[in-house]
């Protein structure tokens, strides 16, 4: 059972699927996470089965905010355009609807880099930082999240900006460092070009650098020459779970507010129907209004 002060987060990756209940006040796991290897191939049905297994393990009921960090750009109510890290069978699916149907719970889905950014802004290295925060995840590729005064601008995918005639992530990611066997100084020069490109286009107030390599930030940060303040991520491998849980709770809150506003509007419509607000025929000057005419308040 998940207390109401908590939400549940799941992080779907190419090698593992991890989940845990999250304390929304503290931004940390309320229980130890469960990790299950990602099925190979990672077909929709196979991945959904693992997601359900994790939810069942923690006895998560429908009504609990459940978020899933997913390795692709996702839009609520829209189908997936492309997939890189899982089976191509995901293309054309509404991921949130599919997982909700398969698990029997209402699930909110967010891009994995966006989830990490939300976690860092609300609970981690960028907490209480005003303005524009750009969170980057340096791994096989480069994931990015743009967050303005705590509000997510989703699915930015800035790892695909053109840099040196190729996708930036092919030039400056941690994967590129490994492939090219770059030392920290040479990689830092490549990262300088990438982060200067982000400065040119967005003029951010803070860079947060995540990914496993960020645990060694002292080795390459000195070689990154930018004007924007830069800090390593704090939540690291927990960020996807924490951020997706936060996202789900926030979306559920927005949906509840929208429903409440719709109910208020409906009651107002019943009280002051539009058809009664205007006389059915023109009223001559000095003529009294019909008795059944409703006068709307100013």
MOZI-V937259 format. One line per field, one symbol per residue. ss: DSSP state (h for helix, s for strand, l for the rest). burial: + if it has 24 or more other ideal C-beta (glycine too) atoms within 12 Angstrom, else -. A space follows every 50 residues. Layout:
ss=???
burial=???
This chain:
ss=lllllssssssslllssssssssllllssllllssssllllllhhhhhhh hhhhhhhllllllllssssslllllllllllllllllhhhllllhhhhhh hhhllllsssshhhhhhhhhhhhllllllllssssssslllsssssssll sssllllhhhlssllsshhhhhlhhhhhhhlllhhhhhhhhhhhhhhhhh hhlllssssslhhhhhhhhhhhhllllllssslllhhhhhhhhhhhhhhh hhhhhhhhhhhhhhhhhhhhhllhhhhlllllllllllllllllllll
burial=-+---+++++++++-+++++++++--++++--++++-++--+-+-+++-+ ++-++-++-+---+++++++++++-----+--+++++--+--+-++-+++ -++-++++++++++++++++++++++--+--+++++++++++++++++-+ -++++++++++-+----++++++++++----+----+++++++++++++- -+-+++++++++++--+--++-++-+-+-+++++++++++++++++++++ ++----------------------------------------------
